[in-house]
Structures are given as C-alpha cells and as structure tokens.
Amino acid sequence: MGMFSVSAVIMIAGSRGSYALAGAVTATGLAATAVVAPFTARLVDRFGQARVAVPATALAVLGSLALVLCVHYDAPAWTLFAAYAATATTPNTGGMSRARWAHLHRGDPAALHTANSFEQAADELCFMLGPVLAATLCGALFPEAGTLVGAVLLMSGVLVFAAQRATEPPVTSRTRTVASPLRTPGMPALLAVFLATGAVFGALEVVSIAHAGGAILALQAAGSCAAGLVYGSLRPARNVRLRLLLCLAAMTALMSLPLLAAAGSASLPVLSACLLVAGAATAPTMVTGMTLVQRSTRPEQLNEGMTLAVTALLGGIAAGAATGGWLVEHAGTATGYAAPMAAAALALVIAGAGTAGRASRAG
C-alpha cells in the first residue's frame, strides 16, 4: 500500500509532465477512499474480515490496473481520476490488524499500547520501503512497474492476512440498531485532528518527491519507525489526551526543520537528516490517536471506528497532496514545505480546542 501513491505520482508526472495533475489524481483517489472505506468497514464488522477484505481488494486491484492502462495508452486526463477513484475499495488492513490486537489484549491497556506501537512501527517500515521500491522499479524498469508490483503485493498480502482465522475477532450479532461511532462524544474533534495530521503526510510526500525524488521519503518513515519502537517500550502516561497534545506540539516543531533546510538551500544530506528527525513525532502521534479511538468505540464497531480515523487521515492526505502539488507548481518546493508544518500546527490547535471543550463541560 505504501507504493501506490508514490508510483502514481511518478508515473503520471513523468507521462504528463505535471506534478499538479499527479497530486490531484492521487488526492481524488484518497478522497474516494475516505467516502467508501467506512461502508467497507461496516461490512467487515457485520460479516467478518476475511469475507469482505478479499473481494474488496480484488476490486481495488482492478482499479490500479485500469490506471496503468490509461497512463500507458495516453487516455484523457479524466480517465486517470476515474481509474484511481476505483481503488477506493482497498480495505483498511491496518485497522483490521489493530482490531485483532484490541481483541487479543482486551482488558490489558499496557499490552495494547505495546501492540499498537509495534503495529505503527510495522506500518512505518512498510511505508519506508514502499516509496523506495516504487521509485526504484519505476526508474529502473518502466514507469508503470511500481503500480503493477504494488497490485500483486496487495492482493497476495490480503489473501495471507485473511487466511489467519485464529486471530480474527468474532462477528458480534446485533439485536438493535447501534448509533454510528461519529456520534460518540469527542469523536468528531478527534477525526478533525486526524484530518489535519493526514494533510501533513500528503503535503510532505508530494513536496519531497518534487524536491528530491521518492526515495527520500524513506528517511521520514525510518525516523517514525524507530520512534514507534521506542514509544512502545515506554510506560505511557495515563492522560492520553495530554499525551496527544505533546505529540502534536513535537510534530509541529519538527516539521519546521525541512522547511528551514529547503528555504536555506541546504544540501540534500542536510534535508535528509531533517526529514529523518521530523519523522520521530509521527508514530507516537498516530499510536496515541488510535488509542483514543479504540477507547471511544464500542467493541462491535471497532473496525468502523478505526476506519473512520483512517478515512479522516486519507482525506487529509488528499488535501495535503493537492495543496503540496499546487505550491510546488506555483511557488517552488521550498515554499511547499510550509504546508506540512502549517497542517501540524492546525492539528495541534484542534486537539487543544477539543481538550479545552471537554474540560469546560466536565467543570
């Protein structure tokens, strides 16, 4: 999954000569996923992970193959948007995996914290290797190679995941209609935080690809992966909301480093080091946010609740990718690095406002 966005940007920008178009296409696909994913997750909660994930993945893979054909045969631009939007049925495997951890470690917050941290570190490892593999394949073979290999890996990976029936949470029968997790107090504000955080990732990805190529994104993911492993080994503070504020404040501060490096025309090694350090706040922020979602969601709606969080994240990535592509096209990559820092600051403000609101209601 970490290969698709980078592969699409490289493939489309190389074929059509426009990072703005590439960013807009990937943003459209992510926005479509943000709309479709909650419905897919609701089906997962109702019928089980294995029964839903496999056919949903098959549909998404067909969308990826359609995008390759449209680019290869120079189809009209609108077909690129339509094909990439068809990948919206990609199941939230990260959410399904976290649902399994929550089921296995229910009643043990410390073990669940460690498991969530491990899961986030594993995600970061995939998103560290994915862009590198995608950029290498697209450059060494042909522009469509990254998307094709990614499609094969996605389908085979979901088949292997779905085969692990021993850890799959049981489907809970519902005797009454249950309100959407969106109606849980505090959930809308938390989703807004995920939306702004996603904009950090989307803008950073497009701007970094335009500035130095897709391989440099591995450094940001490497910093996040290492931080996730360290964070999981620590005993977390009990006040999860305060922990989230501290993580977002660190992310805002660290996201200023790539901006300063690019604006100062620093060398590529310096920018690489800045991206490595900037990634250190990513995993702790995501782990803490997902912990809040798990605590706020009913057990029988866990996949839907976490998919809503990922959906908000994807929506933010879409907005960030489009914004980053526009800034690169019209103001240059140095200015583009202001977008992820501004998005991180927005996430911090939203989280602070939500925490203050809860405190005033409690008072």
Summary of the structure (lengths in Angstrom):
residues: 363
radius of gyration: 19.5
end to end distance: 44.3
largest distance: 62.8
contacts: 1377
relative contact order: 0.17
helix: 85%
strand: 0%
